[in-house]
Amino acid sequence: MTELWRKLWQVVKTIDGGDVSKTQQWFRFFMAPGVGHCAMDTDPYFEALVKWVEAGEAPETILHQVSANTTRPLCLHPEVAIYNGSGSTGDPANFACGPNPVGPDTEDCDARVNQRLFGEPFVPSAPCPGC
């Protein structure tokens, strides 16, 4: 994941001189942790993009239905969804977007965990039928 962050930061640095707010005027990035690319409903993402292009309303969050009982907000990078500590964790109203309380992955922890568990620093998803 750290390599992805480096690439995103390079875009911000190169195009907009390091000003994230300037980049967010034309570029939005939402992480969808734990979401397999073949199993996800793409409608919320497409609808947010259409609303931005056609009505000029850039998305701040996108609601992602994780399961029949769980919906979570996806936050505009670099923010993450933070549970407020009460209520159902399946209700997006109980989350707010904010800075990652863990901080950035400065030590390539994601890659090192994948390396230790799977023998590879990056574990691509298996091919899926019909994709």
N, C-alpha and C positions, 0 to 999 in steps of 0.2 A: 504494500500500500504506500510505502514511503516514496517509491519511485513515481507513483501517480501524483502525490503531493508535489514532488519536485517539478514535474512537468506542468502542473497547474500553476505553480508559482512562477515558472519560467514564462508562461503566457502572460501573467499579470505584470511581471517585470519588463518583458520585452515590448509589449503592446502599450501598456498604460503606466510605465515608469514605477511600478510597485504599488499603485493605488488600486486596492481591491474594489473600492466603491465605484471607480470608473469602469473597471472590467465588468462589474455586475450590471452595468447599464446595457450591455450587449451579450453577456455570457452568464448562464446560470448552471450550477452543478449541484446535484442532489445525490448523496450516497444512499443506497438502498441495501443496508447490511442484511445478510442472510437470505437475499432474494435470488433465486435461480432465474436465469434469463428466459428460460422456456416456460416457467410456471407462473410468471407474473402477469397481472392484468395491466396492459399498457395504456388503457383508456385515460386514467387520471393524468398521465404524463403528456399524452397527446392533447387532451383538453386544455391543460395549462399552457402548452405551446401555442395552440390556436388562439387562446384568449390573449396571450402576449402579442402575437403577430397581428391579429385582427382588431383588438380593442386597446392595445398598448398597455395592458395590465400584466406586468412581470410577476411571476409567482414568488412568494416568500416561503411558502411551504406547499407540499403536495401530500395529500392524505393517501396512504397506502394500506390496502386491506391485506393484512398478514394471514388471517384465517376468518372463518365465519363469525367469530366472536371478538376479533382483535383488529383494530385499525390504529395505525401509528402515523404521526406526522413525519415527513421527511423534510429536513431543514436545509436552507440555503447554505452551502459550504462557505465558510468553515464551521458554521454552527452545527450542533447536534441536538436531538430531542432529549430533554431531561425530564424525568418523572418528578412530579411535584411532591410525592410522598404520601398522597392519600387518594382514595378512589381506585377504580378498576384500572389495571394497566392495559386493558383492552380498549379504553376510551381515550381518543386523542385529546379530549379536553383536559386530561390530567397531565399533559406534557407541555412544556414550553421550549422554544428554541433558545439556545445559549451557547457560550463557549464550552468546549469539551472539558469537563472537570478533571479528566485524566491528563489532559495536555496533549501536545503533538507526539507522534510516534518517532521520537528523535533517535531511537536506538534500533530501528528496523525490527521491532518486536513482532509485528505481524509476520514478516518474512521468516524470522528465526523460529517462531512457533510452528509455522507451516513446515519449515525445514526439519525440525525435530519430529513432528508428527508424521509427515508424509514423505520425507526425504527430498522435497523440492521446496524452494523458497516461494513458489507460486503454484497453487493447485487449481488448474482450470476445471470448469465443470465438465462432466462427461457429455458426449454428444447426445442430443435428444431426438427422438423420432419426430419427424414433421417440421424440424427447424430449418 
